[in-house]
Amino acid sequence: ARLGVNAAFGYENLFDEVIYSSQMGRKKPDPAIFQALANRLGVPPGKIVMVDDDPANIAGAQKAGLRGVNFNNAKQTAADLEKMLKAQGISF
């Protein structure tokens, strides 16, 4: 069902890569799914940001070396992402 919803709204067009845990036989917060994403992208895990509303999923991503932002609301998430990017010298 989730695959159809994401395809219908075009979410997949917003990201470089989309991995569905159901297709990989793994679930968040298993760090292996996040490592698979990094491998598929060919990007070091520390260059990837995981945004999720479940702190356990953020913790799984961080165990795989990704950066994490906890989603509470859009305004807070945007502010956290902007702060993270600015700390890396990226401005927009």
C-alpha positions as CSV (number, residue, x, y, z in Angstrom):
1,A,0.0,0.0,0.0
2,R,2.8,2.4,0.9
3,L,4.4,1.9,-2.5
4,G,1.3,3.0,-4.2
5,V,0.8,6.0,-2.0
6,N,4.3,7.2,-2.5
7,A,4.1,6.7,-6.3
8,A,0.7,8.5,-6.5
9,F,2.1,11.6,-4.7
10,G,5.4,11.6,-6.5
11,Y,7.5,11.4,-3.3
12,E,10.1,9.3,-5.1
13,N,10.9,12.2,-7.4
14,L,12.0,14.3,-4.5
15,F,14.9,12.1,-3.5
16,D,18.1,10.7,-5.0
17,E,17.2,7.2,-4.0
18,V,14.3,5.5,-2.3
19,I,14.6,2.2,-0.6
20,Y,11.6,0.4,0.8
21,S,12.4,-1.8,3.7
22,S,9.7,-4.3,2.6
23,Q,11.6,-4.9,-0.6
24,M,14.9,-5.5,1.3
25,G,13.6,-7.9,3.9
26,R,14.7,-5.5,6.7
27,K,12.9,-2.9,8.8
28,K,13.9,0.4,10.4
29,P,15.7,0.8,12.7
30,D,18.0,-2.0,11.5
31,P,21.2,-0.2,10.7
32,A,21.7,-2.6,7.7
33,I,19.0,-0.8,5.7
34,F,20.7,2.5,6.1
35,Q,24.1,1.0,5.1
36,A,22.4,-0.4,2.0
37,L,21.2,3.1,1.1
38,A,24.7,4.5,1.5
39,N,26.1,1.7,-0.6
40,R,23.5,2.2,-3.3
41,L,24.2,5.9,-3.4
42,G,27.9,5.5,-3.3
43,V,28.0,8.1,-0.6
44,P,29.7,7.9,2.8
45,P,27.0,7.4,5.5
46,G,28.1,10.7,7.3
47,K,26.9,12.6,4.2
48,I,23.4,11.3,4.5
49,V,20.6,12.8,6.7
50,M,17.8,10.6,7.9
51,V,14.6,12.5,8.9
52,D,12.0,10.5,10.8
53,D,9.4,11.0,13.5
54,D,10.5,7.9,15.5
55,P,13.7,8.4,17.6
56,A,14.4,4.6,17.4
57,N,14.7,4.9,13.6
58,I,17.0,7.9,14.0
59,A,19.1,5.9,16.4
60,G,19.3,3.0,13.9
61,A,20.5,5.4,11.2
62,Q,23.0,6.9,13.5
63,K,24.4,3.5,14.3
64,A,25.0,3.1,10.5
65,G,26.9,6.4,10.5
66,L,24.1,8.6,9.1
67,R,23.1,12.0,10.6
68,G,19.7,12.2,12.0
69,V,16.9,14.8,12.4
70,N,13.9,14.0,14.5
71,F,10.7,15.2,12.8
72,N,8.2,16.9,15.1
73,N,6.8,19.5,12.7
74,A,7.9,21.0,9.4
75,K,9.1,24.3,10.9
76,Q,11.3,22.6,13.5
77,T,12.7,20.1,11.0
78,A,13.5,22.8,8.4
79,A,15.3,24.8,11.2
80,D,17.3,21.7,12.3
81,L,18.3,20.8,8.8
82,E,19.4,24.4,8.1
83,K,21.5,24.4,11.3
84,M,23.1,21.1,10.3
85,L,23.9,22.4,6.8
86,K,25.3,25.7,8.0
87,A,27.5,23.8,10.4
88,Q,28.9,22.1,7.4
89,G,29.5,25.4,5.6
90,I,26.5,24.9,3.3
91,S,24.2,27.9,3.0
92,F,21.2,28.5,0.8
